[in-house]
């Protein structure tokens, strides 16, 4: 509130009289910028202003890396405001952006996006869209839900899923080349943050993953991003909070997600729904912050459903979509005149964005039908009386024949007739650096998040204590062999089953990886190595603490080498279990199905591990081949029993003795080879590596595909809405 309070004078306008019937324009609060990037002065309308033609001049700097557009508002424009009678207020001194960003122009012509339907690529989500965005300005793509806003934004950013096809042309600084790494930033609608890190820590690790160079050089970039998004008061605050401190609110989280992309200092920034789940105050603060960012030279393009009058006034240009069709592109105030010319003037006390969306949203027909009886008694629910489909066709036809459409075409020609400086690919952090950063970041997260490993440590020690006390006092006679085998089986099986507690944390890791991989901040190999190195200390701590409790309560052989093998065997078992857990979570990507699948797999492996029925006696189809060979329980239990009983003997009567191998003959299948336990240990480590390799293939191939399928599902929802 303090950041907005200092600008409150700019958000108040005196009440104005009713506009003339001929050209009815709203008299509510609006903000208009005389030049791109400046905050708007409040204005009010006594009458409809005169709309006239103005020229647009584009200057391309040969020596720089951006196109500087010296513009006057495209036709039509407000001559009264452009006359200079209203001063353009400057930014507050404490909000002056000291570092400039070289923006870039982007223009799109006849852009069409199709998705797979009954006929291959027959369903159009975006239909023949035209528009442009200039450095230092905010261009908003507005429309009702499922109108193609996000699809258009992804098309401009080059991030469409494989299930779509794009037709038309997109120009960046006058060229058709794809935007290279680091030249643009893309912020998804859903916020993906690490709640156990502070804002500064989160941005610092993001900078380390994205940028090359020395660590000390990243701090200045992080501080610039914090200042640009007005996060100075929250820099040392944990994103998710803790029991002593509340976490960030939705508006602050949204700004953190935008700041993450600013560490690369992109020329163009794409944001999908920056006001998603924000209240009016947070939305206004967000837009003021983005306006401040635009004044630094960055080109901002984002989507939005609707906004308040104050927020609407901060936009430079608006692209209005409905059912994939462009109903208007131009300056925000010109959009008001466009609707008025089409026969849909904005009422005096109504927000412009609400009025626009009311006129082009087909859902309002259903609402009006439901409230018809109420309207008869209390007046009309809306100022738009005709059917929405007819209103959309009228607005579209009016726009195609208007001077606004001609001005857009003219501007696109000027932006594309001469190639500007191409955007250069920025440096990328090396894989070794990324592995080190991810390892250290994961260690920090795991040490702070008690749900990752601390909870599991408590559960494992508690379970080992329970099993140990149940099976304590077995002695070392021949009759204790079967009970000791049961104790080892229960310990290995139940502790592995407790790994299900790690499902939420693994799903969170996969979600973070998916976002970072889509923005080229990380990769499958780097992610797996970083997670493996970070988990090893915690898994070893769990293995040694649980093993010590169980080992001495059960009364296993009191030799240090045997104890160390027990710890190492259980550690390898936990590594394999972690790989299985991550594999299941990567495939399911849903907490319910991940838990159900993980538990089901463990039950099947436990049945084939050779305890309930000797392995050699299992039915050969399925249970023996291949399940008993895939189950890691088999190798872990077999190695622990060989470690305990190979080289021992038991007295049978007063004369005869049998070896430990013979004593286990009717209880569990083991080998009499003294090196067999090491072979079983080697198999466990090989299985851990094999699981990681399978996960690597899955992350490289399927995770991205699943992400595309999720986007396709949203596109299919658009298609159903069109029909």
ABEGO torsion letter per residue (X at the ends): XAAAAAAAAAABBBBBBBBBAABBBBABBBBBBABBGBBBBBBBBABBBBBBBBBBBBBBBAABABBBBBBBBBOBBBAAAAAGABBBBBBBAAABBABBBBBBBBBBBGBBBBBBBABBGABBABBGBBEBBBBGBBBBBBEBBGAGAAAAAAAAAGABBAABBBBEBBBBGGBABBBBBGABBBBBABBBBBAABBAAAAAAAAAAAABBEBAAAAAAAAAAAAAAAGAAAAAABBAAEBAABBBBBAAAAAAAAAAAAAAAGBABBBBBGAABGBBAAAAAAAAAAAAAAAAAGBBBBBBBABBBAAAAAABABBBBBBGGBBABBEBAAAAAAAAAAAGBBBBAABBAAAAAAAAABAAAAAAAAAAAAAAAAAEBABABABBAAAAAAAAAAAAAABAAAAAAAAAAAAAAABBBBBBBBBBBBBAAAAAAAAAAAAAAAAAABAAAAAAAAAAAAAAAAAAAAAABGAEABAAAAAAAAAAAAAAAAAAAAAAAAAAAAAAAAAAAAAAAAAAGABBAAAAAAAAAAAAAAAAAAAAAAAAAAAAAAAGBBBBAAAAAAAAAAAAAAAAAAAAAAAAAAAAAGBAAAAAAAAAAAAAAAAAAAGAABBAAABBABGAAOAAAAABAAAAAAAAAAAAAABGBBBBBEAABBBBAAAAAAAABBBBABAAAAAAAAAAAAAAAAAAAAAAAAAAAAAAAAAAAAAAAAAAAAAAAAAX
